[in-house]
Amino acid sequence: GLPQEGQEFWIKAVFKQLIQGRSDATSVCSQSGTYRMVSEEEQALRAKLEHLSVKDHGPVFGTCAKMPDHTIQKAKDELNETEDKKASAVKELRGVIKDRAGSGDDLAKAVQDTFGEKPDGVLVRFIRARKYDVNRAFDLMKGYVRFRRDYPELFENLSPEAVRSTIEAGYPGILSSRDKYGRVVLLFNIENWDYEEITFDEILRAYCVILEKLLENEETQINGFCIIENFKGFTMQQASGIKPTELKKMVDMLQDSFPARFKALHFIHQPWYFTTTYNVVKPFLKSKLLERVFVHGDELDTYFAEFDPEILPSEFDGKGSKYDGKATAAKLFD
């Protein structure tokens, strides 16, 4: 006794559930005789995902004690994640690692050497970063190994101790609160950076340790990272001191080398000659990352629409106190 469009909707809904291999196709029809694709609980979580604030997420540092329900829902919607799927994807990825290692491809062999004995949780990071496409997760593992092979200087004697002073100096910074989307916010303030005192490589080494450490947290694996770069006080001398090879290295780090979802890159207060530096980077950026670059200048309305001023330090035009790198290093390592 349903009207035409109601019947069509119901048929499509049942069909969709059957395709997804769910046996509960009848869940479309609830007791009251209405037809719902999703449970009310799921609808409520999706509604919540539309209106999150910085208070809806767990801590940035340390592991994730309990994943918020809306983050579990987000993993399901954005990454196609369910507990069953997680188990089968890990199993499948282990099979791919083993198969490819025997193919004579030395990178594939290196992937097996690096990840063969690692616990499931480590493999899940790569699976999540590639939305449960196991072959793409394997390619990302190859990228992870390749990056370390291409730039051995970044990984020589790399340890928390080796980069601690760089992080204490604020290169880069890490906000201790997630943004409203649950992402970790990394900060880079170029104004007082002396690249003879702290080299570009030292900063990249710090990034590598930070990413590795923060990716132990499952909320971060799902919600990802964003970076705010404050180019106020960027000098022509600094602009000419950064080599294209170094910029390429940085882009390689952000693309296909870590199981991290980089969701946005924001630039504020950049001077006119920033364009020359950006134009060097641009050809290396894949379209996906390019779409996630936001250049604000001094017009910060759209910047504040993304980031609550309450969580931003004063140097990043926020209402918080001055950024404290020493406190961050302590939270990260101690």
Buried (B, 14 or more C-beta within 10 A) or exposed (E): EEEEEEEEBBEEBBEEBEEEEEEEBEBBBEEEEEBBBBEEEBEBBBEBBEEBEBEBBBBBBEEBEEBBEBBBBBBBEBBBBBEEBBEEBBEBBBEBBEEBBEEEEEBBBBBBEBBEEEEBEBBBBBBBBBBBBBEBBBBBBBBBBBBBEEBEEBEEEBEBEBBBBBBBBBBBBBBBBBBBBBBBBBBBBBEEBEBEEBEBBBBBBBBBBBBBBBBBBBBBBBBBBBBBBBBBEBEEEBBEBBEEEBBBBBBBBBBBBBBBBBBBBBBBBBBEEBEEBBEBBEEBBEEEBEEBBBBBBEEBEEBEEBBBBEBBBEBBBBEBEEBBBEEBBBBBBE
